[in-house]
Amino acid sequence: MAVSHLFVQNCAGPLMIALQYNDLFDLLSISTSTNTDALPKGRAFTFIKAVQTVNERLVDQNKTESLLFEVILIAKECSEEIKMKIVESVKHYGIPAALLYDQADHHVLNQLKVIFSGDVIGFSEDSLDSLSDFGFGETQIETFKAAKICVKEFAVLIGQMRRRFGHENSPLCTCVLSVWGSRNICATALKTLREWGLDVDEVYCLAGAPCSPILAVVKPHILWDGGLHNMRDSSAPS
Amino acid sequence: MSKHEGTERGAQSNSDNSEEKDWAAVKAVFDNANTAKKPRPPKPSNAVTIAVSSRTLFNMVKERKVFEEEGLERYVAHQLELEDQPFNPGVSFPFVKALMNVNAHLRELYPDSEELFDIVLMTNNHAQVGVRLINSINYYDLTIERFCMTGGESPIGYLKAYMTNLYLSKDSTKVQEAIEEGIAAATMFTCDSENELSDTQLRVAFDGDAVLFSDESEIIVKEHGLDTFFKHEKEFENKPLAQGPLKCFLEALGKLQRKFYAKDQRINCPIRTYLVTARSAASAGARVLKTLRSWGLEVDEALFLAGAPKGPLLHKIRPHIFFDDQMFHIEGAQELGTIAAHVPYGIGQKYHKGKRIETSDAEEKMK
């Protein structure tokens, strides 16, 4: 799974996405020769193409559409130090951050697929507190709770965008994936998202089954799991 | 239990560690959340996974009509209006209840084992219908914790991801796709009259040729006639037939049965299997039994009909599900109230009541 981060700012208008420069382009395999060579594609390339498709379809439907994706490239060096600082700032300012799922070449380019975590959205405040009994630290639980608040803003905007299209043939496809929770937690997630204005298209409830085989079939571009991925890997900064 | 051995397991080995951690976390969450009475679902690699579609689990005939006549948007809106109304049971419902009953017995005898049935709801229904489906699952207190609602996409990839042992759907195209991918699958139909079924014993009946076994012998019957068939089967009595699409499912059932035998529960075993074949015991039966033996498999009852109709016998047996490759037998079973599932495999698809049909007609017939 990819370890870079995608940031969404608190904006009322367009849905702003800030991407690191070295996600759009693969700087590691760049040659030292002429500067007329195009930079090789990075892991976010197909994602950006999919985002472009959504924008194009939105504008097709409404020439004065203001709810569009806006992408900002951060052109910085990506040392470990900087990476850690970025992660810390995200928490400090409460900027919602989603995992950019590793893109394979055969990703569908004409549809942007976004997954929301059923566990983050469906778990109640009380159950979140009980996670401390199972090895989750205080900070991790707080991050988990903060993630739920952050994801709401993103979901509301995605919901508005999704409503511009019908059930079929939409360039934007939204899913709920619950890895741990029971079916009722998943149902709560569906209803909560509906309250926030987002009717998701697909839902997967794993109830503990390994998620990589399922994700390999779903092929999402963006995966909102509230930092759960980082929690599983104890070496990642929390 | 060998589930898709080799490559899949090997590829998983790197993520095994983190998956073991996740598994421990899930165990803990389930054991502690407000689900004190609800058992934890087994890992797919240990379980016998049965994937059922929403239309086989529940009766969605009226809603389906709305979809076909008024389109997707109206269909989803209609389902939302009725969200708090549970669906009526569908054609695979009795089978699912019977599976749950077997699980209850297995858990009693082997409280820590994960060798259980795992029922997954696998549908390309839209996620918004999901709330009504979950409400219905809650209403009937079914142990279905896993589901995939793919919002229109084919569920085949997910069947493989869940290591599915059997897939039941009303859509014969998906069923065929599954069989072509090596997954046991069968098409179910709305049954008007249903017999009363056992609620203490899961009964599964299988046809032989082109279901448990390949269609190699059936080809001989269809293309060269019965006499050649009898001669051939006698001659090759000791050569095992090749496997058919449902052989692995019988194998999975057999493995669970042996767990009961190990605890002296053979007589009261809550799983019973039947072979219901048009073959006759005298001339072509031996090969079938010897093949099963060579595979290390058994059926509890082998019934050789020598061409007699299957309906009356099935009516006596009362299986929760009966698998056959020929629509003629499916219809015969249904007429007398048996829940029959069609396995769209082999030469039988090109024939109807003994006559060869054109390919385009065959496709029409299977819809």
Chai-1 contact restraints between the chains, C-beta under 6 A:
chainA,res_idxA,chainB,res_idxB,connection_type,confidence,min_distance_angstrom,max_distance_angstrom,comment,restraint_id
A,F134,B,A25,contact,1.0,0.0,6.0,A-B,restraint_1
A,F134,B,A28,contact,1.0,0.0,6.0,A-B,restraint_2
A,H167,B,L72,contact,1.0,0.0,6.0,A-B,restraint_3
A,H167,B,E73,contact,1.0,0.0,6.0,A-B,restraint_4
A,E168,B,L72,contact,1.0,0.0,6.0,A-B,restraint_5
A,W180,B,V26,contact,1.0,0.0,6.0,A-B,restraint_6
A,W180,B,V29,contact,1.0,0.0,6.0,A-B,restraint_7
A,S182,B,E145,contact,1.0,0.0,6.0,A-B,restraint_8
A,R183,B,I134,contact,1.0,0.0,6.0,A-B,restraint_9
A,R183,B,E145,contact,1.0,0.0,6.0,A-B,restraint_10
A,A187,B,V131,contact,1.0,0.0,6.0,A-B,restraint_11
A,A187,B,I134,contact,1.0,0.0,6.0,A-B,restraint_12
A,L190,B,G130,contact,1.0,0.0,6.0,A-B,restraint_13
A,L190,B,V131,contact,1.0,0.0,6.0,A-B,restraint_14
A,D199,B,Q128,contact,1.0,0.0,6.0,A-B,restraint_15
A,V200,B,A127,contact,1.0,0.0,6.0,A-B,restraint_16
A,D201,B,A127,contact,1.0,0.0,6.0,A-B,restraint_17
A,D201,B,G151,contact,1.0,0.0,6.0,A-B,restraint_18
A,E202,B,A127,contact,1.0,0.0,6.0,A-B,restraint_19
A,E202,B,T150,contact,1.0,0.0,6.0,A-B,restraint_20
A,E202,B,G151,contact,1.0,0.0,6.0,A-B,restraint_21
A,V203,B,A127,contact,1.0,0.0,6.0,A-B,restraint_22
A,V203,B,G130,contact,1.0,0.0,6.0,A-B,restraint_23
A,V203,B,M149,contact,1.0,0.0,6.0,A-B,restraint_24
A,Y204,B,C148,contact,1.0,0.0,6.0,A-B,restraint_25
A,C205,B,R146,contact,1.0,0.0,6.0,A-B,restraint_26
A,C205,B,F147,contact,1.0,0.0,6.0,A-B,restraint_27
A,A207,B,P41,contact,1.0,0.0,6.0,A-B,restraint_28
A,A207,B,E145,contact,1.0,0.0,6.0,A-B,restraint_29
A,A207,B,R146,contact,1.0,0.0,6.0,A-B,restraint_30
A,G208,B,V26,contact,1.0,0.0,6.0,A-B,restraint_31
A,A209,B,P44,contact,1.0,0.0,6.0,A-B,restraint_32
A,P210,B,E19,contact,1.0,0.0,6.0,A-B,restraint_33
A,S212,B,S15,contact,1.0,0.0,6.0,A-B,restraint_34
A,P213,B,A161,contact,1.0,0.0,6.0,A-B,restraint_35
A,I214,B,A161,contact,1.0,0.0,6.0,A-B,restraint_36
A,V217,B,G157,contact,1.0,0.0,6.0,A-B,restraint_37
A,V217,B,Y158,contact,1.0,0.0,6.0,A-B,restraint_38
A,V217,B,A161,contact,1.0,0.0,6.0,A-B,restraint_39
A,R232,B,S18,contact,1.0,0.0,6.0,A-B,restraint_40
